[in-house]
């Protein structure tokens, strides 16, 4: 490993659920923008319905939050400050979901980081706290 952080099944699961959340958000945004069969969209979008995608997205959000929290708690034996990063992860996931729902960033997830100052501050605070916890071993 490049850094001395223990590997964890919880972190692997968290990564999977976060990726699933992003993919579902993109699919949901594509379905909304299709608006009844517009040209240029994939035909598979017609196989989804809004209620199912909302349920899948909510489940992925919850699973991401739970698995990251379990990872942080499990790793607290080696990195005591790591559980303090949980609120930043929760806020970032909820902020992203809010921006997908209200600002239409679902098809362009990179735009959230490039344009939303609140999201940027949250990510930078998370990185600062994580690096402090890992490298200073507090």
N, C-alpha and C positions, 0 to 999 in steps of 0.2 A: 504494500500500500504506500501511496505517496505521503499520507499523513497517518499518524498513530491513532486511528479511530477504529474501534472494533467493528467487524462486519456483523450484520444482523438480518435475520429473515424479515423482521418488521420493516426495515428500511427498504428491502427489495419489494415487499408488498406495497409499501407507501408509494414507491416509484411507479409501480404498475397501476395503482388506483389513480394517481395524479395524471398519468398518461391517458388512462381511460376517461377521466374527467375532461381533459382537453379535447380528446377525440369526439366525445359525445357533445361537447359544446360546439365544436365545428359542425358536426352533423345537424344539430338543432338549428344553428344559424343558417346553414345551407337550406334546410327545409323551410324555414321562415322566408328566406329570400326567394325561394322558388315560386312561391305565391301561385300555386295552382298549375304548375307545369311549364314554367318559362323555359325558353330555349337555353342551352348551354349548361344545364344541370344534369346530373346523373339520374337515370331512371330509377335506381334503387331507392332514392329518397322517397318515392311514393309508397314504399313499403312500410315506412315509419308513421307513427302518429305522435302528436304533441304530448299527450298524456304519458305515453310509454317513455319517451325521451326525457321528460321531466322527472319521472320516477328513477330512471337509470342514472341521470345526472345527480340527483339528490343522494342516491345510494353511493355513488362514486365519491362525492364530497364527504359524506360521513365516513366512508372507509378510509379515505386519505387522512382525515383528521385523527381518527382512532389509531391507525397504524403508525402515523408519525408520533403521536403522543406515547404510544407503547415503546417505540424505538427510543425516544428521548428518555423515558423513565428507565428502560432497561440499561441504557448507556450511562446513566447518571452515576453508576458505581465508578466508572473510569473518568467521566467528564461531568462533575457535579453541577455545572451551570447550564448544561444542555437543556434541561426541562424548561428553562426560562425562554427558550426559543419557540415553544409551542404557541403562545399567543400570536407571534408574528406569522407563523405558518397558517394558523386559522384565519387571521385577518387577510392575508394575501389570497387565500382560496376564496373567501367570501367576497373580497373586493373584486377579484377577477370575475366571479359569477355575476356580481352586480353589474359590472361593466358590460359583460356579454348580454345580459338581459336588457339593460337600459341604453347602452351606447352602441350596440351592434358590433362589438369586437370579436364575436365568436369565430368568424372565418379568418381572422387575422390576429392570432394570440400575441405575436411579437409586437403589435401596435400598442398593446396595453403597457408593456414595459417602456416603450419609447415615448409614449404620450402622457401617461397618467402619473403625475407628480406624487400622489399619495402612495401608489403602488411602488414607485421607485424608492421612496423614503423607507417604506416597510421592508423591502428587499435589502437595502443597504444596512438598515438597523439589524436585520436578521444576520447578515454576513458579518457585521462587526461583532455582534455578540457571540456568534458561532466561532469565529476565528479567535476571539479573546478566550473563550472557554477551552478551545482545543489547544492553542499554542501556549497559553500562559498556565494551563492546567489548574485553573481555579476551581 
